[in-house]
Amino acid sequence: MAIQRQNIPKDTSNDEVEIAEGSLAEQLVTQKIDFGAWLQSTINTMGVPLLISLFVHVFGIVILAALIVGESVINKDQIKTIKLPPPVEEKLLDMELPRDVIENNKPPKDDQVSETDPVWKDAEESDHNETADDEDFNESKGDSYDFVSDKPLKGAGVYDMMGVGGGAGGRYGGPRGGRRNLAAKGGGGRNESAVMAGLYWLARHQNPDGSWGAKAFQNQCKGSRCSGEGQAEFDVGLTGLALLAFTGANYTPGSTGPRDTFGGIKFGDTVRKAAMKLKEIQKPNGMYGDNSMLKFMYNQGTCSYGMADLYCVMKDKGEPAVNLFKDIALKGVQCIIDSQNDGKAWRYKPKDGDNDMSVSGWCMMALKTAEEGGLIKVPQTVWDGVKAHLDDVTDLGYGGVGYRERGNVAILGSEKEKWDSGQLYTPPSLTAVGVMCRIFIGQNRKDAIIANSAAMLVEGDNLPKWDANHYGKIDYYYWFYGSYALNQFDGPKGSCWSKWEKEMLPVIVKSQKTKSDGCANGSWDPIDRWSPEVGRVYSTAIAILTLEVYYRLRIVEGK
């Protein structure tokens, strides 16, 4: 199904077309005659047989004249310029939504909610989500979209905002409901306006083929041109990352109801096109795209994560089309398993004998999502290998996690001079990845190594801060992994998570571009350390994912 694009049509108001004066073409363009009426009148006057004969003879004369003359015989004084009428100008949907942080953790009041905000209305704060469906299960009933129809949304369970739950089954709401409208603390309402504005920006900048491009996104800009190009070799991975932003907000190909349409774009179509693009480029061995790319496993990790998450959401919502994407998702995560270095983790290429925690973090996200959603049972040897690499790169004394070795960090080649001069701030991003991975592989949160690592993330300058004057302080990647790690560690009420959340939310929400920024409205400026590679699509998608931390799975202790 074709998506309704929000691109500006080519401005032809000043295009000049040369047409012979007095010709039939001129009369049609200037609407001097009705061609259908002219043709019908001619047929009635001459009769069909005579008209056919006339056309045949005229056609023959034209061909003969062309052979003899070889060029146009229209005199210059017979040519005049006719201006085509200008196209109807499309306008961007006004997404100037209230994007401030609601400090009391409750759903916003009615006057704070845009008609496009998917929030719970009239819900009481609780420790779990529940919908008033006159059922005794004390659960939240999820969306009931039908993929093959376009029937309207019904039921109290529509727009379950998936507060922090236990595993994939509790994220999105299942088939069973409850007696009261309850919203889990930390769930719906705190940042939905920012999420929706960000998703709308991504949807508008999706390529016609369903992908997102580090450079090509600018081809979809409307009016002002968004800045922030990245490198095209990351287009595949960016498509997976952008898809994740939509699945995190509960959008699937089945989201085709009237409340899922923004500025003429159906988010369900956006998701469908992205998933079909990843299906198209996936190879029989599960690889997404060309594995000759220098940092191929980044692309594989994010795409596998995106497709696994799409499968989980569709399965939880009971969408009949889920099986269209099951094999794709399964092959993607199986490829990650097959690409793991023996007894260790992952780096840029499959089984390249090298390991780093950054690539391994994305692979872990994909595998754990797939396992929690029932897509695959990850072999214990996979978790054992990750733990072995984690132990290699972790300082057991204070909990810091290195990049490829204990005590080192990841920097781009362009940052070496800043690093050598001490001007580069490098946040403990990989320590956050380490906390998340250790919890995912089943380590007890009370272990000293996890506790020490978590405590480091909330120390002093390590807390999120929008400081454009100190290179490295703005780091969307760190804020993303720090949010997920600490939410896993002691969220939603623990001291580490609460301290982090208090700083993270205003930093992310208040740095989002707004209506005054034109086409960039809803996006985040690509000004962190990794933006030269991945650009504005990355900064926007990962900022949205950070705000969606409340909706993602939270591993139950011992599970």
Residue, then its C-alpha position, 0 to 999 in steps of 0.5 A: m500500500a502506497i504511503q501518502r508522502q508529505n513532499i513538496p511537489k516540483d514547483t512548475s509555476n515558472d516552468e515554460v512550455e512552448i506550444a503552437e499558437g492556435s493548436l489543439a494542444e494550446q486550446l486544451v492547456t488553456q481550457k478553451i475547449d473540452f476534448g471529450a465534447w469535441l471528439q464526440s461532436t466530430i464522431n456524430t458529424m463524420g461517422v466512425p468509419l469516415l473518421i477512422s479513414l481520416f485519421v489513417h490518412v492524416f497519420g500517413i501524411v505526417i509520417l511522410a512529411a517527417l521523412i522529407v523535412g526531418e524537423s519541425v515546420i512550425n514557424k517561430d512566430q507561431i510559437k507562444t509561451i503558456k504558463l502552467p497553473p501553479p500546484v496546490e501547496e501542501k502544508l505541514l501538520d501543525m505539531e506544536l504540541p505541549r512538549d514540557v515534562i509533566e513532573n507529577n508522573k500523571p497523565p496530562k489534563d484535558d487542556q494539555v492533550s492534543e487530539t493526536d496524543p495517544v494518552w490515557k484519559d481519566a486514568e488513576e495512577s497505579d503500580h500497573n496498567e488496567t483498562a475498564d472492560d468489565e473483566d476481572f483480570n486486572e490487566s490492560k487490554g491492547d489495541s484491536y486493529d484488524f490488519v486486513s480492514d480499516k475498521p475504527l478503534k473500539g473499546a476502552g483498551v485502545y491506546d494502552m501506553m504500556g507502562v513498565g511491565g514484566g517481559a514482552g507479554g506485559r508491555y502492550g496489553g493483551p486480550r484480557g482487561g480489568r475493571r478500572n482505568l489505571a496508568a502505571k507510574g512512569g507510563g502514559g502522559r509524561n512525554e507523549s507529545a514529544v514522541m508523537a512529534g518525533l514520529y511524525w518527523l520520521a514518517r515525513h522523512q521516510n524514503p518512498d521505498g520504505s527506508w530511511g537515509a542518512k543523506a537521502f532524508q533531505n530529499q523529503c524535506k518540505g520548505s526549509r531543508c533539515s541539516g545533519e547529513g550522515q554516511a549512507e553506509f548506515d542507511v540499513g541500520l537507520t531503517g531498523l532504528a527508525l522502525l524501532a521508534f514506531t514499534g516502541a509506541n505500539y505502531t504496527p502495519g495494523s495501525t490503520g485507524p483514523r487516530d493513527t493518521f497524521g498530516g495525511i500519513k498513516f503510521g501503519d503504512t510507515v511501519r509496513k513499508a519499513a518492514m517490507k524494505l527490510k524483508e526485501i534486502q534480507k539475504p537467505n542467511g538472515m543478513y540485512g544488506d551488504n556485509s562488506m560494510l565496514k561496520f556491518m554488525y551495527n546494521q544487523g543488530t538494529c535491524s534484527y532488534g527492530m524486526a523482533d520488536l515488530y513481531c512481539v508487538m504484532k503478536d501481543k496485539g493478535e494481528p493476523a499478519v504477524n506470520l508475514f514477518k516471523d521468519i524474517a525476524l527469526k532469521g535476523v536474530q539467528c544470524i546474530i547468533d551465528s555471527q558471534n565469536d566463539g566463547k565471546a561477543w561481537r564486533y564489526k564483522p561476523k566471527d571476526g575474532d574481535n569484540d566490542m561492547s558497543v556492537s554487542g549491546w545492540c546484538m543483546m537488545a535484539l536477542k533478548t527482545a526475541e527471546e522475551g517475545g517467544l520468537i526464539k530460545v537463545p542458547q545458554t552458550v550465547w549468554d556465557g560468551v557475552k559474560a566472558h567478554l564483559d568480565d574481560v572489559t570490566d574493572l571489577g574494583y569500581g565497575g567501569v566497562g571498557y570498549r574492547e579492553r578494560g579501561n579503554v573508550a571508543i572515539l572517532g578518528s576525527e576526535k583523536e586531537k581532542w582526546d590527546s589534548g584532554q578536551l574530549y568528554t567520554p561518558p560511561s556509555l559502555t558501563a551502561v551497556g554492561v549493566m543492561c547486558r548483565i541483567f539480560i543474561g540473568q545476573n542478580r541486580k544486587d551483585a556488587i559489580i552491577a551496583n557499582s556500575a549503576a552508581m557510576l552512571v548517576e555520579g556528578d557529570n555523568l548525569p545527562k546535561w545539555d551542554a553544547n560548550h563542552y564537546g562530548k557532553i551531549d551524547y544521545y547514545y549514552w542517554f539511551y543506554g543509561s536510561y535502559a540500564l537504570n530502568q532495568f536496575d531499579g526502575p520505576k521507583g529506585s534511587c538510581w533511576s529516579k535521579w537519572e530520570k529527573e535529569m534525562l527527561p527535561v534534557i531530551v524533551k526540551s531540546q526537541k525542535t519545534k514549529s519555529d524550526g520549520c521542517a525540522n520540527g519534531s527532530w533533534d539536532p545531530i550534534d553529539r559525537w556520533s552524528p557525523e556518521v549517522g546524522r539527524v535520522y539517528s539523533t531523532a530515532i534514538a531520542i524517541l527510543t529514550l523517551e519510550v523507555y517506559y514502554r519497553l520490556r523490563i526483565v523480572e528478577g530471576k527470569 
